[in-house]
Amino acid sequence: MTEDITIGDGTDPRFSALPGRPGKIVAIHLSYASRADQRGRRPAHPSYFFKPSSSVAPSGGTIERPAGTELLAFEGEIALVIGTPARRATLESAWDHVAWVTASNDFGLYDLRANDKGSNLRSKGGDGFTPIGPALLDARTVDPAALRLRTWVNGELRQDDTTAGLIFPLAQLVADLSQHFTLEPGDVILTGTPAGSSVVVPGDVVEVEVDAPEAPGAPTSGRLITTVTQGEHGFDGDLGSLPAVDDVQRAEAWGSRAAAGLEPEPEPFRLTPELREKLAKAPVAGLSAQLRRRGLNNVTIDGVRPMHPATKLVGTARTLRFVPNREDLFASHGGGYNAQKRAFDAVGEGEVIVIEARGETGSGTLGDILALRAHAAGAAGIVTDGGVRDHDAVAVVGIPVYSGGPHPAVLGRRHVPWDVDVAVACGGTTVQPGDVVVGDRDGVVVIPPALVEEVVDATLAQEDEDAWIAEQVTAGHPVDGLFPMNAEWRARYEAWHASR
């Protein structure tokens, strides 16, 4: 596979660790579970970007942080070097096309990242931004599932992970890329970085090593060493976009808000068991009245009816948006692991899937299989202003469902599954992910998280008051002055309440 390839031709020191100048360098965005968890998002499929071969550098080299920038970040990675052409390789045969494995550092300048919209051309394509080496491991002698990657900054270990922590196996990356174009001998694939990537400054020394500790002889790439220096040259705004950073970029570059010296973000709203219990006691009509008193009139999801009228619905919203069916869009977005399936797979315990179907009830927006999936995940319920297929079978599942009614047609008759976890319009009101959703026989109301505790406490207090008023009316008192209470009746009520 590699016998006729000479490592380093001596003409360009940048490629001394490689068989020659790579024709292509392909890098993956997110591939390690630890990194995905750190970023708070886990991709369903790998996605990639290209790096220019002019960015390659040898071990022992330097990388400049351009003048006027602050967020140069290291990313220790495993590099694969292709040995034989790969076109439409199978998952089983893909590794046979890899000749060598070595260490790499996918440096990135976060100051420029927003300008490239995911292409990373300028933020990761600078001279010296892809050190590779120093030694190659024969891919035939190592287990791709048992490689170890470590990165040090100034002698301190910052990254330590293995390929067992990959979301996508190394062979899958080769097979996937070969579906789209031919991987040629000498091409390099950078396979992603684990958690621990952070910012480096001039004077820092970064070292990356890939080894196979379980293989005979524990082969290693040796340490790939890069020193950060301060560049003298900045960027000309008349020629292109200038560097720009914000707290989001700082947090992602450093690895966390704390590491970047930023104040922690406010704790996300959590529907506590105590709040859930209160909401379960509070009638939707009462919650709606309290929201109206606070100036919120457009908070009811209209046109939906409960499948189980006696069952209370309480939870936080996860959203799913359908757009009107268009045949070409359904072909591209309706099949496979589409937005509808992703929403039902992602729903968590105590959450409510809220579906925007534009009030179009001429097809189903879910059926019994998806209802079973939501129920198994511990979801609190489902609200859709569209139709429900397999209505009786969904009812048997037992999960609270509010819908526009039954309909036998499949999704594609009226809808294309489009987005998840975005603001949606369901039954005439806007629902954001995280909003609190409460339903009973009267209907469904949406409560902004910041108002939940205030609104439910006021509702329950009003329920006590109304119950007392009902007792007085039952005892024969007229409603005039009692409902609503005048000063005299208010005093009587307060005295009764204080005596309880």
C-alpha positions in Angstrom: 0.0 0.0 0.0 2.8 2.5 0.9 6.0 0.9 -0.3 6.4 3.2 -3.3 5.9 6.4 -1.4 8.8 8.3 0.0 8.3 10.3 3.2 9.4 13.9 2.7 11.1 14.8 -0.5 13.4 17.4 1.1 12.2 20.3 -1.2 9.8 21.9 1.2 10.4 21.6 5.0 6.6 22.2 5.7 5.8 18.7 4.4 8.8 16.9 5.8 6.6 14.5 7.8 4.3 13.7 4.9 4.8 11.9 1.5 4.5 15.3 -0.2 2.3 18.3 -0.4 -1.3 17.1 0.3 -3.8 17.6 -2.5 -6.6 18.0 0.0 -6.8 18.6 3.7 -10.3 17.8 5.0 -11.2 18.6 8.6 -14.3 17.7 10.6 -16.3 20.1 12.8 -17.4 18.0 15.8 -16.4 14.4 16.2 -15.7 13.7 19.9 -18.5 13.2 22.4 -16.6 15.2 25.1 -16.3 18.2 22.7 -19.9 17.9 21.6 -21.1 17.8 25.2 -18.9 20.9 26.0 -20.6 22.7 23.1 -24.1 21.6 24.0 -24.9 20.1 20.6 -24.3 16.6 19.2 -24.4 16.3 15.4 -26.4 13.5 13.8 -23.9 13.3 10.9 -20.3 14.5 10.4 -19.7 17.8 8.6 -16.5 19.1 7.1 -14.4 22.0 5.9 -11.3 22.3 3.8 -7.9 23.7 4.8 -5.3 24.9 2.3 -2.1 22.8 2.0 -0.2 26.1 2.5 -1.3 26.0 6.2 0.8 22.8 6.9 3.8 23.3 9.2 6.4 20.9 10.6 7.1 20.1 14.2 9.4 22.7 15.8 7.8 25.5 13.8 6.0 28.6 14.9 2.5 30.1 14.4 1.8 33.8 14.4 -1.1 35.4 16.2 -2.0 38.2 13.9 -1.8 41.8 15.2 -5.2 43.0 16.5 -6.5 39.5 17.4 -6.9 37.7 20.8 -8.5 34.3 20.3 -6.0 31.9 18.7 -7.0 28.4 19.9 -5.2 25.0 19.6 -7.0 21.8 18.7 -5.0 18.6 19.0 -6.2 16.1 16.5 -5.4 12.7 14.9 -4.5 13.1 11.2 -5.1 10.3 8.7 -2.9 10.2 5.6 -4.5 8.4 2.6 -2.3 5.8 0.9 -4.5 4.4 -2.0 -7.3 6.1 -3.9 -10.7 5.8 -2.2 -13.9 6.3 -4.1 -17.2 5.0 -2.6 -15.3 2.9 -0.1 -17.5 0.8 2.2 -17.3 1.1 6.0 -15.6 -2.3 6.1 -12.9 -1.4 3.5 -12.4 2.3 4.3 -9.5 1.8 6.7 -7.6 -0.1 4.1 -7.1 3.2 2.2 -5.4 4.8 5.2 -1.6 4.5 5.0 -0.5 6.4 8.1 -1.7 8.1 11.3 0.0 11.0 13.0 -0.5 14.1 15.2 -1.9 17.4 14.0 -2.9 20.7 15.4 -6.0 22.4 13.9 -5.3 26.0 15.0 -8.1 28.4 14.7 -8.5 32.2 15.0 -11.9 32.8 16.5 -11.6 36.5 15.8 -12.3 35.6 12.2 -14.7 32.7 12.6 -18.0 34.7 12.4 -16.9 36.1 9.0 -16.6 32.6 7.4 -20.0 31.2 8.3 -18.7 27.7 8.9 -16.2 27.4 6.0 -13.3 28.4 8.4 -11.3 29.5 5.3 -9.7 32.5 7.0 -10.1 31.5 10.6 -8.2 28.2 10.1 -6.4 28.6 6.8 -3.5 30.8 7.8 0.1 29.9 7.2 1.3 27.6 9.9 -2.2 26.8 11.1 -1.9 23.0 10.4 1.2 21.5 12.0 1.5 17.8 11.2 4.0 15.2 12.4 6.6 14.5 13.5 6.5 10.8 12.8 4.0 8.6 11.0 2.4 5.4 12.4 1.7 2.6 10.0 -2.1 2.4 9.9 -1.9 -1.4 9.4 -0.3 -1.9 12.7 -2.8 0.0 14.9 -6.4 -0.4 15.9 -8.3 2.8 14.8 -10.6 2.4 17.8 -7.7 2.4 20.3 -5.6 5.4 19.5 -4.8 8.0 22.1 -4.6 11.8 21.6 -2.9 14.1 24.1 -2.1 17.8 24.0 0.1 19.9 26.4 0.5 23.6 26.7 3.7 24.7 28.4 4.1 21.2 29.7 0.6 21.0 31.2 -1.7 18.3 29.9 -4.8 19.9 28.4 -6.4 17.2 26.3 -6.4 13.5 26.9 -8.9 11.3 25.0 -9.1 8.2 22.9 -10.8 7.2 19.7 -13.2 5.2 21.8 -14.8 8.6 22.6 -15.5 9.4 18.9 -19.1 10.0 17.8 -18.1 8.9 14.3 -15.5 6.1 13.9 -12.4 7.0 11.8 -13.3 4.6 9.1 -16.7 6.2 8.7 -15.1 9.6 7.9 -13.1 8.0 5.1 -16.1 6.1 3.7 -18.4 9.2 4.0 -15.9 11.5 2.2 -15.3 9.0 -0.5 -19.0 9.1 -1.3 -18.5 12.6 -2.6 -15.1 12.7 -4.2 -12.0 10.6 -4.6 -9.5 10.6 -1.7 -6.1 10.5 -3.3 -2.7 9.3 -2.0 -1.3 12.0 0.3 -4.6 13.6 1.2 -5.0 14.3 4.9 -8.1 14.0 7.1 -8.1 15.9 10.4 -10.5 13.9 12.6 -11.6 16.4 15.2 -10.6 17.5 18.7 -11.8 16.4 22.1 -12.7 18.7 25.0 -9.9 20.8 26.4 -9.1 23.0 23.4 -8.5 26.6 24.5 -6.7 29.9 23.8 -2.9 30.3 23.6 -0.9 33.4 23.6 2.5 34.4 22.2 5.2 32.5 24.0 3.1 29.4 24.6 4.4 26.1 23.4 1.8 23.5 22.3 2.7 19.8 22.0 0.4 17.1 20.5 1.0 13.4 20.5 -0.8 10.4 19.0 0.0 6.9 20.2 -1.3 3.4 20.3 -0.6 2.3 23.8 -2.2 -1.1 23.4 -0.3 -2.0 20.2 2.9 -4.0 20.2 5.8 -1.6 21.0 3.3 1.2 21.8 4.0 3.2 18.6 3.9 7.0 18.8 4.0 10.0 16.5 6.3 11.7 18.9 5.4 15.2 20.1 4.4 17.8 17.5 5.7 21.0 18.9 4.6 24.5 17.9 5.5 27.9 19.5 3.1 30.8 19.3 4.6 34.2 18.3 3.1 37.7 18.0 2.6 38.8 14.4 3.4 42.3 13.2 0.8 42.5 10.5 -3.0 43.0 10.9 -5.8 43.2 8.4 -6.9 45.8 5.9 -10.6 46.6 6.3 -10.7 48.0 2.7 -9.9 44.5 1.4 -12.1 42.4 3.6 -13.8 41.9 6.9 -11.8 42.8 10.1 -11.4 40.6 13.2 -14.3 40.9 15.6 -15.1 39.0 18.9 -17.9 38.8 21.3 -18.5 36.8 24.5 -19.9 33.8 22.6 -16.7 33.5 20.6 -14.6 34.1 23.7 -16.4 31.3 25.6 -16.1 28.8 22.8 -12.4 29.7 22.1 -11.4 29.3 25.8 -13.7 26.3 26.3 -16.0 27.9 28.9 -17.2 31.3 30.1 -15.2 30.8 33.3 -12.0 30.1 31.5 -12.6 33.2 29.4 -13.0 35.3 32.6 -16.7 36.0 31.9 -19.6 36.1 34.3 -21.5 32.8 34.4 -24.8 32.8 32.4 -27.9 32.9 34.5 -29.2 29.5 35.5 -31.7 28.2 33.0 -35.3 27.9 34.2 -36.2 24.6 35.7 -39.7 23.5 36.4 -39.2 22.1 40.0 -41.4 19.3 41.4 -43.0 21.9 43.7 -43.9 24.1 40.7 -45.2 21.2 38.8 -47.4 20.2 41.7 -48.8 23.7 42.0 -49.5 23.9 38.2 -51.2 20.5 38.3 -53.7 22.0 40.9 -54.2 25.3 39.0 -56.9 25.4 36.4 -56.0 26.7 33.0 -58.9 29.2 33.2 -57.4 30.7 36.3 -53.9 30.8 34.9 -55.2 32.5 31.8 -57.0 35.1 33.9 -53.8 35.9 35.9 -51.8 36.3 32.7 -54.4 38.6 31.3 -54.1 40.8 34.5 -50.4 41.0 33.6 -51.1 42.2 30.1 -50.7 38.8 28.3 -53.8 38.1 26.3 -52.4 36.0 23.5 -51.2 33.0 25.4 -53.8 30.3 24.7 -53.3 27.6 22.1 -56.6 27.8 20.3 -58.4 25.1 18.3 -56.9 22.1 20.1 -58.8 19.5 22.1 -57.6 17.0 24.7 -57.5 13.3 23.8 -57.7 12.6 27.6 -59.8 15.4 29.1 -59.4 14.2 32.6 -55.6 14.2 32.5 -53.7 17.4 33.3 -50.8 18.5 31.1 -47.8 20.3 32.6 -44.4 20.6 31.1 -41.8 22.8 29.3 -41.9 23.2 25.6 -39.8 21.5 23.0 -40.8 22.7 19.6 -41.3 21.3 16.1 -42.2 23.3 13.0 -43.8 22.1 9.8 -44.0 24.2 6.6 -46.6 23.8 3.9 -45.9 20.8 1.7 -43.9 21.4 -1.5 -42.9 18.2 -3.3 -39.3 19.1 -3.9 -38.9 20.2 -0.3 -40.5 17.1 1.1 -38.1 15.1 -1.1 -35.2 16.8 0.5 -36.5 17.2 4.1 -39.2 14.7 4.6 -37.3 11.5 4.6 -34.5 10.0 6.6 -33.8 11.4 10.1 -36.0 14.4 9.5 -37.0 17.2 11.9 -40.1 15.3 13.1 -38.1 12.2 14.1 -35.3 14.3 15.7 -37.8 16.2 17.8 -39.4 13.0 19.2 -36.0 11.5 19.8 -34.7 14.6 21.6 -37.7 15.2 23.9 -36.8 14.7 27.6 -38.6 13.8 30.8 -41.3 16.4 31.7 -41.1 18.2 28.3 -44.0 18.8 25.9 -43.6 18.6 22.2 -45.4 21.6 20.7 -46.0 21.3 16.9 -46.7 24.2 14.5 -48.9 22.8 11.8 -50.5 26.2 10.9 -53.9 24.9 12.0 -53.9 22.6 9.0 -55.7 19.4 10.1 -55.8 17.7 6.7 -53.1 15.2 7.6 -51.5 13.7 10.6 -48.6 15.3 12.4 -47.9 12.3 14.5 -49.0 8.7 15.0 -48.8 5.9 17.5 -45.1 5.1 17.0 -44.0 8.7 17.7 -46.4 8.9 20.6 -44.9 5.7 22.0 -41.4 7.2 21.6 -42.4 10.4 23.5 -44.1 8.3 26.2 -41.0 6.1 26.6 -38.8 9.2 26.9 -40.9 10.5 29.8 -42.4 13.4 27.9 -45.3 15.2 29.6 -47.4 15.5 26.5 -47.9 16.6 22.9 -49.7 19.7 21.6 -50.3 20.1 17.8 -52.7 22.4 15.9 -52.7 19.7 13.2 -54.2 16.3 13.0 -53.3 13.0 14.6 -53.1 9.7 12.7 -53.9 6.4 14.3 -56.0 8.3 16.8 -57.3 5.4 18.8 -53.9 3.8 19.0 -52.4 7.1 20.2 -55.1 7.3 22.8 -54.1 3.9 24.1 -50.5 5.0 24.7 -51.9 7.2 27.4 -49.7 10.3 26.9 -51.6 13.6 27.1 -52.3 14.8 23.5 -54.0 18.0 22.4 -54.7 18.2 18.7 -57.0 19.6 16.0 -58.6 16.2 15.7 -58.0 12.9 13.9 -57.1 12.5 10.3 -56.0 9.4 8.4 -53.6 11.0 5.9 -49.8 10.8 6.2 -47.6 13.9 7.0 -46.6 14.5 3.4 -50.1 15.4 2.3 -49.9 18.8 3.9 -46.6 19.3 5.7 -42.8 19.3 5.4 -40.9 18.7 8.8 -38.6 21.7 8.9 -37.2 23.0 12.2 -36.8 21.9 15.8 -36.3 24.0 19.0 -37.2 27.3 17.4 -40.1 29.7 18.2 -43.2 28.3 16.6 -46.8 29.5 16.1 -49.2 26.9 17.4 -52.9 27.6 17.6 -52.5 31.3 17.2 -49.9 31.9 19.9 -46.1 31.9 19.9 -44.3 29.2 21.8 -40.6 29.3 22.5 -38.5 26.4 23.7 -38.6 26.3 27.5 -42.0 28.0 27.8 -44.2 26.4 30.4 -47.3 24.6 28.8 -50.3 23.7 30.9 -53.5 22.0 29.6 -56.8 20.8 31.0 -60.3 20.3 29.7 -60.6 24.1 29.0 -57.6 24.2 26.7 -53.9 24.9 26.7 -52.1 28.0 28.0 -48.5 29.1 27.5 -46.7 30.8 30.5 -43.3 32.7 30.1 -40.9 31.0 32.5 -40.1 34.2 34.4 -43.8 34.6 35.4 -44.6 31.0 36.3 -44.1 31.1 40.1 -45.9 34.5 40.4 -48.8 33.4 38.2 -49.4 30.0 39.7 -49.3 31.4 43.3 -51.8 34.1 42.3 -54.0 31.5 40.6 -54.1 29.2 43.6 -54.8 32.2 45.9 -57.6 33.2 43.6 -59.0 29.7 43.6 -59.2 29.8 47.4 -61.0 33.1 47.2 -63.4 31.9 44.6 -64.2 28.8 46.6 -65.1 30.9 49.6 -67.3 33.2 47.5 -69.0 30.1 46.1 -69.7 28.9 49.6 -71.3 32.3 50.4 -73.5 32.2 47.3 -74.6 28.7 48.1 -75.5 29.9 51.6 -77.9 32.4 49.9 -75.9 35.6 49.7 -76.4 37.7 46.5 -73.4 38.2 44.2 -73.7 42.0 44.3 -70.8 43.3 46.4 -69.6 39.7 46.9 -68.3 38.9 43.4 -66.1 40.8 43.0 -65.8 41.6 46.8 -66.3 45.0 48.1 -64.5 46.3 51.2 -67.0 44.7 53.6 -66.8 41.3 52.1 -63.0 41.6 51.6 -62.7 42.2 55.3 -64.8 39.1 56.1 -62.7 37.0 53.7 -59.4 38.2 55.2 -60.7 37.4 58.7 -61.8 33.9 57.6 -58.5 33.3 55.8 -56.4 34.4 58.8 -58.3 32.0 61.1 -57.5 29.0 59.0 
